Protein backbone atom coordinates (compact mmCIF):
# COMPACT_ATOMS: atom_id res chain seq x y z
CA UNK A 1 0.00 0.00 0.00
CA UNK A 2 1.11 3.53 -0.70
CA UNK A 3 2.29 5.36 2.38
CA UNK A 4 1.34 8.76 0.97
CA UNK A 5 -1.37 9.38 -1.61
CA UNK A 6 -1.90 12.62 -3.45
CA UNK A 7 -4.86 12.20 -5.77
CA UNK A 8 -4.69 15.55 -7.57
CA UNK A 9 -2.04 15.51 -10.28
CA UNK A 10 -2.85 19.10 -11.21
CA UNK A 11 -4.80 21.97 -9.69
CA UNK A 12 -5.67 25.47 -10.83
CA UNK A 13 -6.55 28.38 -8.60
CA UNK A 14 -7.34 32.02 -9.24
CA UNK A 15 -4.90 34.50 -7.78
CA UNK A 16 -5.94 35.64 -4.27
CA UNK A 17 -8.21 32.64 -3.80
CA UNK A 18 -7.59 29.78 -1.36
CA UNK A 19 -6.75 26.27 -2.51
CA UNK A 20 -6.62 22.89 -0.77
CA UNK A 21 -4.17 20.20 -1.80
CA UNK A 22 -5.15 16.74 -0.66
CA UNK A 23 -2.94 14.21 1.08
CA UNK A 24 -3.83 10.92 2.74
CA UNK A 25 -1.40 8.65 4.49
CA UNK A 26 -1.16 5.09 5.71
CA UNK A 27 0.71 4.03 8.81
CA UNK A 28 0.29 1.82 11.84
CA UNK A 29 2.92 3.74 13.77
CA UNK A 30 1.25 5.89 16.45
CA UNK A 31 4.05 8.45 16.27
CA UNK A 32 4.76 10.14 12.97
CA UNK A 33 5.30 13.48 11.34
CA UNK A 34 3.70 14.94 8.25
CA UNK A 35 5.45 17.48 6.03
CA UNK A 36 4.68 19.53 2.98
CA UNK A 37 7.34 20.64 0.53
CA UNK A 38 7.18 22.96 -2.46
CA UNK A 39 9.22 22.30 -5.57
CA UNK A 40 9.25 25.23 -8.01
CA UNK A 41 10.38 24.83 -11.59
CA UNK A 42 13.95 25.56 -10.50
CA UNK A 43 13.88 22.16 -8.80
CA UNK A 44 14.82 22.76 -5.17
CA UNK A 45 12.69 21.32 -2.37
CA UNK A 46 11.41 23.95 0.04
CA UNK A 47 10.02 22.97 3.42
CA UNK A 48 6.63 24.55 4.10
CA UNK A 49 4.94 23.11 7.15
CA UNK A 50 5.02 20.28 9.69
CA UNK A 51 2.33 18.45 11.68
CA UNK A 52 3.07 15.92 14.40
CA UNK A 53 0.75 13.02 15.04
CA UNK A 54 0.29 14.06 18.67
CA UNK A 55 -0.18 17.76 17.96
CA UNK A 56 -3.56 18.91 19.18
CA UNK A 57 -3.85 21.88 16.88
CA UNK A 58 -3.54 22.20 13.16
CA UNK A 59 -0.22 23.64 12.07
CA UNK A 60 -0.07 27.07 10.48
CA UNK A 61 2.81 28.93 8.84
CA UNK A 62 1.86 32.25 7.33
CA UNK A 63 -0.44 31.58 4.37
CA UNK A 64 -0.03 27.82 4.79
CA UNK A 65 -2.15 25.74 7.10
CA UNK A 66 -2.52 22.04 7.48
CA UNK A 67 -5.98 20.51 7.87
CA UNK A 68 -5.08 17.48 9.95
CA UNK A 69 -7.81 14.87 10.35
CA UNK A 70 -6.18 12.02 12.21
CA UNK A 71 -9.10 9.60 12.13
CA UNK A 72 -9.36 9.97 8.37
CA UNK A 73 -5.57 9.92 7.99
CA UNK A 74 -5.57 13.05 5.94
CA UNK A 75 -3.24 16.04 6.05
CA UNK A 76 -4.44 18.52 3.47
CA UNK A 77 -2.48 21.68 2.76
CA UNK A 78 -4.44 24.90 2.54
CA UNK A 79 -2.86 27.88 0.83
CA UNK A 80 -4.74 31.12 1.42
CA UNK A 81 -4.62 34.19 -0.80
CA UNK A 82 -2.77 32.42 -3.62
CA UNK A 83 0.03 34.28 -5.35
CA UNK A 84 1.56 33.73 -8.77
CA UNK A 85 4.73 32.57 -7.06
CA UNK A 86 2.84 29.69 -5.50
CA UNK A 87 2.79 27.92 -8.86
CA UNK A 88 4.88 24.80 -8.26
CA UNK A 89 4.78 21.11 -7.45
CA UNK A 90 3.71 20.32 -3.91
CA UNK A 91 4.73 17.15 -2.15
CA UNK A 92 3.29 15.62 0.99
CA UNK A 93 5.66 13.47 3.04
CA UNK A 94 5.55 11.35 6.17
CA UNK A 95 8.13 10.14 8.61
CA UNK A 96 7.42 7.31 11.04
CA UNK A 97 9.04 7.47 14.45
CA UNK A 98 9.28 3.72 14.70
CA UNK A 99 11.11 3.53 11.40
CA UNK A 100 14.75 3.28 12.32
CA UNK A 101 15.72 4.48 8.90
CA UNK A 102 13.97 7.75 9.46
CA UNK A 103 13.26 8.07 5.79
CA UNK A 104 10.58 10.30 4.38
CA UNK A 105 7.86 8.75 2.27
CA UNK A 106 6.76 11.12 -0.47
CA UNK A 107 3.59 11.31 -2.49
CA UNK A 108 3.63 11.77 -6.25
CA UNK A 109 2.91 15.45 -5.94
CA UNK A 110 0.33 17.97 -7.07
CA UNK A 111 1.13 20.57 -9.68
CA UNK A 112 -0.47 23.88 -8.71
CA UNK A 113 -0.97 26.65 -11.23
CA UNK A 114 -2.08 30.06 -10.05
CA UNK A 115 -4.01 31.97 -12.68
CA UNK A 116 -3.75 35.76 -12.75
CA UNK B 1 24.00 29.49 8.01
CA UNK B 2 24.48 27.98 4.59
CA UNK B 3 21.93 25.45 3.46
CA UNK B 4 22.55 21.97 2.16
CA UNK B 5 24.97 22.12 -0.72
CA UNK B 6 25.19 19.68 -3.57
CA UNK B 7 27.56 19.51 -6.47
CA UNK B 8 27.61 19.28 -9.28
CA UNK B 9 24.19 20.67 -10.08
CA UNK B 10 24.21 18.95 -13.45
CA UNK B 11 26.21 15.91 -14.47
CA UNK B 12 26.37 14.22 -17.86
CA UNK B 13 27.85 10.76 -18.15
CA UNK B 14 28.06 8.15 -20.88
CA UNK B 15 26.90 4.63 -20.23
CA UNK B 16 29.50 2.68 -18.29
CA UNK B 17 31.11 5.69 -16.64
CA UNK B 18 31.07 6.51 -12.96
CA UNK B 19 29.06 9.30 -11.36
CA UNK B 20 30.02 10.91 -8.07
CA UNK B 21 27.55 13.18 -6.36
CA UNK B 22 28.54 15.27 -3.37
CA UNK B 23 26.51 16.64 -0.52
CA UNK B 24 27.56 18.95 2.29
CA UNK B 25 24.91 19.04 5.02
CA UNK B 26 23.86 22.13 6.87
CA UNK B 27 26.21 23.18 9.64
CA UNK B 28 25.47 21.23 12.78
CA UNK B 29 23.60 18.47 10.95
CA UNK B 30 25.01 14.97 11.29
CA UNK B 31 22.26 13.06 9.52
CA UNK B 32 22.27 12.79 5.74
CA UNK B 33 19.69 11.25 3.41
CA UNK B 34 19.79 10.61 -0.31
CA UNK B 35 16.69 10.52 -2.48
CA UNK B 36 16.12 9.95 -6.18
CA UNK B 37 13.43 11.66 -8.21
CA UNK B 38 12.44 10.34 -11.59
CA UNK B 39 10.56 12.67 -13.97
CA UNK B 40 6.94 13.26 -12.96
CA UNK B 41 7.41 11.34 -9.70
CA UNK B 42 7.95 12.04 -6.03
CA UNK B 43 11.21 11.48 -4.23
CA UNK B 44 12.20 7.93 -3.37
CA UNK B 45 14.43 7.21 -0.39
CA UNK B 46 17.77 5.62 -1.11
CA UNK B 47 20.03 5.74 1.93
CA UNK B 48 20.41 7.30 5.37
CA UNK B 49 23.83 7.96 6.85
CA UNK B 50 25.38 9.41 9.93
CA UNK B 51 29.04 10.26 10.18
CA UNK B 52 31.02 7.17 9.15
CA UNK B 53 27.95 4.93 9.36
CA UNK B 54 25.29 3.73 6.99
CA UNK B 55 22.11 3.48 9.03
CA UNK B 56 19.62 2.40 6.39
CA UNK B 57 20.33 1.59 2.76
CA UNK B 58 17.11 -0.25 2.08
CA UNK B 59 16.21 2.02 -0.82
CA UNK B 60 19.49 1.75 -2.65
CA UNK B 61 20.03 -0.74 -5.47
CA UNK B 62 22.31 -3.54 -4.36
CA UNK B 63 24.64 -3.21 -7.30
CA UNK B 64 26.56 -0.25 -8.68
CA UNK B 65 25.36 2.18 -6.00
CA UNK B 66 27.26 3.08 -2.85
CA UNK B 67 27.23 5.92 -0.36
CA UNK B 68 29.52 7.21 2.33
CA UNK B 69 29.65 10.02 4.84
CA UNK B 70 33.21 10.25 6.11
CA UNK B 71 34.32 11.87 9.32
CA UNK B 72 35.65 14.79 7.33
CA UNK B 73 34.21 16.05 4.09
CA UNK B 74 30.96 15.71 2.23
CA UNK B 75 28.73 12.73 1.77
CA UNK B 76 29.27 10.96 -1.54
CA UNK B 77 26.78 9.00 -3.60
CA UNK B 78 28.63 6.91 -6.13
CA UNK B 79 27.10 5.21 -9.13
CA UNK B 80 29.35 2.87 -11.03
CA UNK B 81 28.84 1.82 -14.65
CA UNK B 82 25.88 4.14 -15.12
CA UNK B 83 22.98 3.14 -17.34
CA UNK B 84 20.31 5.31 -18.97
CA UNK B 85 17.83 4.36 -16.25
CA UNK B 86 20.03 6.13 -13.70
CA UNK B 87 19.09 9.47 -15.26
CA UNK B 88 17.24 11.33 -12.54
CA UNK B 89 17.51 14.12 -10.02
CA UNK B 90 19.34 13.09 -6.87
CA UNK B 91 18.55 15.04 -3.75
CA UNK B 92 20.45 15.13 -0.52
CA UNK B 93 18.79 16.18 2.73
CA UNK B 94 20.14 16.73 6.20
CA UNK B 95 18.72 17.00 9.69
CA UNK B 96 20.23 17.78 13.08
CA UNK B 97 18.88 14.64 14.67
CA UNK B 98 16.38 11.90 14.23
CA UNK B 99 12.79 11.62 15.24
CA UNK B 100 9.44 12.25 13.68
CA UNK B 101 9.62 15.97 14.36
CA UNK B 102 12.95 16.56 12.70
CA UNK B 103 12.56 18.37 9.43
CA UNK B 104 14.83 17.35 6.62
CA UNK B 105 16.31 20.23 4.67
CA UNK B 106 17.02 19.54 1.06
CA UNK B 107 19.81 20.59 -1.22
CA UNK B 108 19.18 21.86 -4.74
CA UNK B 109 19.74 18.43 -6.25
CA UNK B 110 22.05 17.00 -8.88
CA UNK B 111 20.52 16.29 -12.27
CA UNK B 112 22.24 13.27 -13.76
CA UNK B 113 21.86 12.59 -17.44
CA UNK B 114 23.23 9.37 -18.86
CA UNK B 115 23.76 9.39 -22.59
Interface residues (C-beta under 8 A of the other chain):
Chain A: X4 X31 X32 X33 X35 X37 X42 X43 X44 X45 X46 X47 X50 X52 X53 X91 X93 X95 X96 X97 X100 X101 X102 X103 X104 X105 X106 X107 X108 X109
Chain B: X31 X33 X35 X40 X41 X42 X43 X44 X45 X48 X55 X56 X58 X59 X89 X91 X93 X95 X98 X99 X100 X101 X102 X103 X104 X105 X106 X107 X108 X109 X111
